[in-house]
Every structure is written in structure tokens, then in C-alpha cells.
């Protein structure tokens, strides 16, 4: 799965990596694509220089070349190197010949065309997807214009977040263009629809099926999404744990326990004691905005409707490593009973495991800022 992305504007020297250009449009002896150090090691792989030093500054690469003109992937084995006098790294090895089935494939490329590079590997790249985008290719024109705007005057730049996907959606890039495969990898671990679909939320599944590049998902991709969804949920609970600890120290509550940390199948996440009474608290976390749907399991609904202790929901949203926002929904007994009553009218033999809820503004209280404690206070 692609983890890191960069855009590069191809130069005459870069094009010598391709055999036809090296022969017909010579531009020195480089025969490689330059990988700017300020991007490759400055942003994407800070440890690369140290790691490569033990390998004579040469790393074998599984290279997948896609395009131009939306051409199918072409797999080769190459390497990235950094010579003693090189300022930058290079995608190097033998020059790349046109495939037999498309004997003029790379001839259309010109200086100032664009390469989208997708790197796989955590500490150093072991595989590179090279998506070539040619301004002369009709299939690439819309994508080229968008990438050209992102690059602006930079020879090479790293892409962050879902910048590529946002641009492709805004410009209406053809859903059949192979860039969508890269977009899917780029957005996979940040796509709330995918994370929620991995948890079985029907509205997210429906939205996902209508989006380019998501008609099919591999088992590995789905598993990665589930793991990321668990991380976001755990992040929300950790923020609540910090928040409740602050309330305990301030004397606003007298005790609390992180129940789901002790019992992973508990129908609630926390128990909080205030004014002599224990109350249950279930946390629903999203990295997106407050209005994002969340699901409630049947066991949670039953405890909400029939449990001895009052049941509340804490909606944690805009969750990140820097903090989040929180709103509480309290006194939910009647709400739980009404949902269970509606579900009791399902046909015989049909049972629901969960329901999806779109948060009601009137149901939730005021917004609370969640932050991590200062290190000095630890």
C-alpha cells in the first residue's frame, strides 16, 4: 500500500531514463530520474541517508510505471542511488524501453510533464509507483492541469493528507484513470467513510460504493481500515480519560473507571461517579465533524433503556493528536426505549445488530474542548 506521495516536474535529464528519449533527445549522461533530497529525505524519509550508508547508497526498488495516457502498469526492477558527488537521489538502473505491446508508449513525454511518485515502505522505499502524466495526452489533460497547479514553480513537492483526492474530485478526473488507484491508497487511512464502512455502517458503505476507485477493496485494505478505525476510537477514549482525570482532580466528580479498557465487550466505555451516583458513558469518536453518523449496538441500546444506571453518550469529534471537541447527550433512557420499540416490529426471524444515528443538535449539550495535559503537569 502506498504510504507517501510526491509530485515531480520532469526535466530533459529526467527523460533520459527512457531509452527512446536517451537516444533521440540526448540531454547528458544522467539516464535517471532525479529525486530531490529536500523532499525525499527532507520530508518523506528522514532516516534514508543513515540506512543507505550501510548499503553503499544503493537500494533495490520494485518499480511500477503507469501512464502516460492512462496506460496500464509496467513492472520493472530498478534502484535508487546517491553517488558521492550527488546532491540528490536518483531513480536509476537500466534505461526503460517501450513495452513490446506499446512500442511508442513513452515517446509522448516532454520536459515539464509530471510524474506522480507513490512510495511504499516505512523507513525507506522498497517499491515506487511512477504515474506519468503527459500534457499532450488527451486522457491526462484534466489531471495534468490539476497537478500542474499543485506543483506551481516547485521542481518536486510532497503531497499531504488527501490533497490528491480532493483535486481529482473537484476537477472531475475520469473515474477510469489509474490515478484513482493512487488516490485510494493515499486516502485509505484518512477516509472516514471507509473506516466506518469497515465497522459495518450502512450509510458509509452506500456512499463508498458510489465513489470512483472504491468499487472493490482488498482484504488487506479493509483490515487496515478496521485497524485505523480502532485507533481513532482508542484516541477518543484516551482523550476522555484525560478529561475525566482533570474533572476528578478539580473535584467535579468523585470517581471514574475506564471500563472498556478492562472489559473490551462492555456496552459502555466509562463509569463516572458524581453526587454519590454512578453513570455510564459511551464514547463515539470521529476525526470529522459533529454531524457525522455513528452506530449504536443493540447491547448498548438495551443498557441505555433498561440499565439501573443513567446512560450517556459522549460525541468526540475533530479528533486528532492535538485534541478534539466533545458534546454530551444525557438522559437517554426514553430514547433507547423508543428505538428498541421500533426494532421490535421487524419481521419474524429478523434481528438488528445495531442502528446508525445522525446526531441531533438538540439532543447534545454545549461543546467542550479536549486537550492533552501539558508535559510539565505529567
N, C-alpha and C positions, 0 to 999 in steps of 0.2 A: 504494500500500500504506500502510495506517495505521501511523504510527510512534509517535504519542503519544496517551495516553488520559487522560481526566478524567471525574469524576462531578460533577453539579451538581443541587442540590435546587431545583426550580422555585418561584419566588415569584409572587405575584399580578401584580407588574410584569412578570416574565418572560413570563407567559402573554398579555400584550397584544401579543406578537409575532404571535399568531394572530388572524386577523380576527374570528372568532366571539366570542372572549373580549374583544377590544378593544371590540366593540360591546355585548355582553351583560353583561360583568363588568368594567367600566372600572376601572382602577387607575392613573390618571395618564397621562402622555403619552409614556412610555418607548418603547413599540412595538418592543422589542428584548429579547434575552436577555443578561443581564449576565454577563460573563466576568471573574471575579475576577483582578485583577492579580497577587496573591500566588501564584496558580497559573499563569496564562497566561504572564506574563513572569518571575515569580519562580522557576518550575521548568521549564516546558516550552520557552519561547522567550526566553531571557535577552537576545537581541540585537534583539527585536522593536521596542522603543521607538526604538532608533537607526535601524533600517531604515525604519520607518514615518514617521519625521520627514521623510524625503525624498519621501514620497508623501502629504503633508498628513494623516497619521494615518488614512488610509483604504486598505484592501486588499480587492480583489475576491476573493470566495470562491465556489467551486463547492460548493453545499450539497446534501447528500443527507439527506433526512428519512425515517427508518424508524420504524414504530410510530405511535401506541401500539397495543396489542393485536396485536402482531407484523405490522402492516400492511407492505406492500411499499414499497421505496424510492421517494421522490418527489423529483425533481431540480429545483433552482431556482438562480438566480444571485443572490447577496446580497453583503454586505460586512461586514467588521469595522472598527469605528471607535473612536477615542478623542478625544472633544471636549476643549477646553482646560480645562474645569472638571470633566471626568470623572475620578474616582479609578480606575475600572476600564474595561476594553474592553467593547464591545457587539457582539453579532451582530445586525446591523441591515439596513436596506433596507426594501423594501415589506413590509407585513404579509402573513402567509402564509394564504391562503384554503384551505378544504377542497377537495380534488380533486373534479372532477365525478363520478367514479365512486364516491366515498365521501363524500357531502355532509355527514356528521356526524363525520368522522374525528377531528378534534382537539377536539371538544366535550367528550369524556370527561375531558380533563385537568383536574387540580385543583392548587391550591397544595400543595407538599410531594411532588408526583410527582417523578420523577427523569429527568434527561437524561444519557445516556452520550455523551460527545463524543470522536470519533476525529479527530485532526488529521493531515493529510499535509503534508509539507514539512520540510526540514531546518532552515533559519534562520528561516523564517516560514511560517505556514499558508497554503496556496493552495486547500485543499479541507477541508471538515468533514463528517463523518458524524454526524448528530444522531439517536441512537436514543432515542425517547421511551418511558418505562416508566410505566404508569399503575396505581396500586394497585387501581383499580376494574375493570380489565380482567382477565378470568379467565386469558387467555393470558400475562399479565405477572406474576401474583401471586408465583410462586416466585422469579422473577428480582428482582422488587421487594424482597422480603424480604431477599435476599442483598445487593443494592446498598445498601439502607437500613442494614444493619449495617455495611457498609464506610464509608459516609458518616458515620454516627453523628450528631454535632451540627455537623459542618462544612457550610458552605454550598456549598463546592466543594473537591475534592481531586484530586490527580494519582494515577494508578494506575501502579504499577511492576511490572516482571517479568511473571509470569503470574498475578497476583493475580485478575484477572477469570476466567481459565480455571479456576483452582483452585476458585474459588467455584462456578462453573457446574457443574463436575464433581461437587463434594461435594454440592450440592443437587439434582442430577439435573434440571437445566433441560432442558426439551423439546428434543431434538436438531433439531427443525424450526424452533425460534425463531431469528430473524435475528441474535441476539446471537452465535451461533456463528461467523458470518462475521467479526465483530469479533474474537472470541477467536482465530480462526485468524491474523489479521493480527498481533495482539498477541504471540502465542506463536511466530510463524513463525521468527524468527531466534534463538530460545532453545530450540526444541524438538529434543531430541536424536534422537527417533525420526525426525523429518523430515530432519534433517541426515544421519543415517545412511542413511535411505531414498534420499536424493539420491545417495549413494555406492553404492547398489545392495545394501545389506544386507537380505537376505530377512526376518529376524525383525522388523526395524523396519518394513518395508513391510507385513507382516501385521498388526502392532499398529496401524499408522496407518489401515489400511482399516476397522478396527472402531470408530474414534473419530469422534464427531459433528463435522461441519464439515470433514473431510478426505477425503471420498469422491472429490472432484475437486480437482486443483491446476492452476493455470495454468502455462504455460511460464515466465513471469516469476517466479512464486513458487518453482518448482523451481530455476531458475537462481540466485535469491537464496539458497536453502538450500545449494546447492553452494558458492557463494562463501563463505558463513558457515562451512561445514564446513572449507573450505580455511584460513580464518583461524584456526580452533581448532587445526587440525593444525600450522599455522605457529607459533602461540603455544607449543604443546608443544615443538616443536623449538627455538625460541628460548630457552625455559627450560632445556632440556638443554644447549644451547650455553653458557649462563651457568654451569650446574652443572659442566660439563666444564672450563671455563676455571678455575674455582675449584680443582678437583682437580689441574689442571696446575700452578697456582701453588703448591699445597700439596705438590707432589712425589709425589702419589698415582698419577699417570700421567705418561708421558714425552712423549706427543704425541697429538693428535687432529685429525680433519678433519670438517667438516660436508659430507658427500658429496652429499646431495640438494640442497644449496644450489648445488652446482656442476653436478650432473647430475640433473635432475628425474625421470628414468626409472630411476634406480638402485634395485635391490631392497633397499636398506637406506639409513638416513639418516646414520649416522656410522660412522667407523672410529676406534678407540681403541687406542693402543699402551701396553702395560704389561708390564714384565719382558721386554722385547725382542720381544714378540709382538703382532701386530695382531689386533684382534677387531672384528667388525661389530655394529652396534647399530641396530635398527629401533624407531622410536618410534610408539606407538599412544596417541592423546590423546582424552580425553573431558572435557566440563565436568561430567559426572555422577560417580557413584561407581565404585569399583574394579571391581565386578562386571558393569558394562556390557559387552555383547558388542563385539568388534572383528573386523575381517576381515583375512585374510592372503591375498595373491595367490599364484598358482601360481609365479611367478618368485621370490617371497620364500621359499616352501616349498622350491623346488629349491636355492636358495643356502643355506638353512638345513640341508638334508640332505646336500648334496654339495660345498659350497664348501670351499676349503682352510682358510679362517679360521673360528674359532668364531663362531657367530651367536647374538646375544642380543636379547631384546625388552624395551624399557623401557615399562612401562604408566604413563602420566601421566594422573592423574585429578583431579577437582575443580579443573580448570584455570580460571584467571581472570586478570585484570590484576594481581591481588595475589600470585599464586604458584600452587602446585599440590602434589600428592603424587606420589611415584614409587616403583614397585617393579620390580625386575629379574627376568626369567626367563632363566636361563643354561643352557648345555649342552643345546641343543635339537636336536642332530643326530638322535638316535633318534626324537624326537617328529616332526620333519619327515619322516623316512623312513616312519614308521607312517601318517601322513596321506596321503602320496603313494601308498603301497601300497594303501590303502583306495580311493583315487580311480582306481587302475589297473583296478579291476573294474567300472567303468561300462560300459554297453552300447557296442558298436562305433559309432563316429561321434559319441559324446557326450564332451565335454570340459568340465571345470570351470575357470572363470577365477579363482575364489577360494573360500575357505571362511570361515565365521563361527565364531569361537571365544568361548566364555564362559570368562573367566579362572578358573583353578583355584588356590585359595589355596595348596595345597602346591607348586605349580609356581613361585610367585613368592617372592622374598625379603622382607626387612623393609622397612617404609615409610621413605621419605626425604622430608624437607621440601624443596621447591624454592622459592626466593625470588629476587627480583631483587637485584642488588648495590646497596648504598647509594650515593646520588648522590655522596657525598664520596669514595667509593672509585673512581669512574669516572676 
